[in-house]
């Protein structure tokens, strides 16, 4: 895990909308704006983790009070800054003085999509976790998608993150590259969710236009362990139900879906499901990403396109 005394290797599943199937391995080394040993800010995951590493090093060296004083006296470096929260979920360090003392587990920690990212941050452990959400970019003043690395030390958690800046939308991968196309479909669903909110997103993915042959996005709501289908243009008969997700081979793929990490990059789950064209059961490989209680997925059927 990231540690102030050692170099860590961070594996972050690729977040972009291109060929985001392989894991991105980022070596964390000492870096900074004026540090010749620092990786470039262009390597956003590495730079983000380093900022948190520096905060943890300062905390262990100087103590909490001095660390809070330091980060509360520092303006943001464009979009880059460190934030700190305590065990009560209150922001104790932030470049925006108006946010200090505010609870991240309340309205401030809920983004425009309804995702409670503050609770996800408060649940971070000492091993750290990535949390993806929508937040105001201090450089532009706009609401933008942000990816934050959050690490807990005792009763406090330390975080930093970067924003998606690009307005360029990459073309979709070829459907012949089924894993990449599946990931791209989920990325498009997440972008729609963050832009338009849950209701409009579910309406779209329940509409016939969201079904493209064998390709579609499914959305599931985790209600305390009960998985309710809330969008599925392939099987509209399933929407609103919480049937057990056990395939013809007895595999409980619903349990696998539930284990998807909130705010994480996602995971692959393979099982047997109804093919949209043949209407027969076939092996399916689905990419699942969790945002709060919602699970977004898309996949392909083995041997069938």
Protein Blocks (a to p, Z undefined) as FASTA:
>chain_A
ZZfkbccddddddfbfblckbccddddddddfklmkbccfklmmlmmmmmmmmmmmmmmm
nojklmmmmmmmpccehjaccddddfkopafbdfblklgopafklmmlpcfkopafklmm
mmpcfkopadddddddfknopacddddddddehjbccddddddfbfbdcddddfklmmlm
mmmmmmmmmmmmmmnojmlmmmmmmpmklpghjaccdddddehhiacdfbdfklmmlgop
acdcddfkopafklmmmmpcghiabdcdddddddfklopacddddddddehjbccddddd
ehiZZ
